Amino acid sequence: MAARGNVIFDTERCKGCELCTTVCPVDIIEMSSKLNSRGYHFSQIKDGAMEKCIACGFCGMTCPDFVIRVERL
């Protein structure tokens, strides 16, 4: 059985670089249409897509600002 994960974003620290969206092998990360308090579009999981997360951790490893935490379920 494949590993499952829960991805948690610190949206206030996100600067919208979009690096995490390019490395996700299951394509579940997108940029929000909303802005954080710093004026950046932040990363988020697509609606209903969290169950597709395989807990690879690529998004967290790629983030230059340590915005993303991946928990294995």
N, C-alpha and C positions, 0 to 999 in steps of 0.2 A: 504494500500500500504506500502511495506517495505521501511525503510529509505535507502537512498543512501549516499555515501560518496566519498570523494576525499582524498587519502592518499599522504602525502608529506614527503619525506625523506631528511634529511640533510646528504647526502652521505659521505661528508668529515669527519663527526663525527662518522660514523658507524664503529664498530670494528669487524663486522662479527660474532657475537655470535650466530646468527640464532634463537634466542628465538622468534622473531616475526613470523617466518615461522611455528612454532609449535602451535601457539595459534589462528591463523586465521581460523574461522569456515567455510569460503568459499574458502580457499586454493588458494589465489591469490598472495601471497608473495613468492618470490624466491630470491636466492642469485645470484648476477651478476657474470658473468665470468670475468668482468673487475675489476681492482683494483683502490681504491681511492689513494690519495697522501700519505697516511700513510701505504699503502701496504696491505690493507684488501679488501676482497670481500665484497661488500656492498649489503644491501637489496634493492629490487625493486619490483614493481608490474609486474606480468607476462604480456606479450604483449596482448593487447585487453581485459584484465580482470578487469579493473577499474570499469566498469559498474556493476560488480557482488558485489562490496563492499557494505556492509550493515551498515557501519558506527558504528560498535559496539565499536570500540576504544580499543579492546583487545591488538592490536599490540603496540599502543602507551603506554598503561599502563604497558606492559611487558618490554619495552625497558629500560635497566638500564642507558642509556646515553642520554635519551630524544631526540632521533634522529627522531622520527616519530610524525607527527601531522595529525590528522584526522579532516577533515571539513565535516560537514553535509550539504547536498544539499537540 
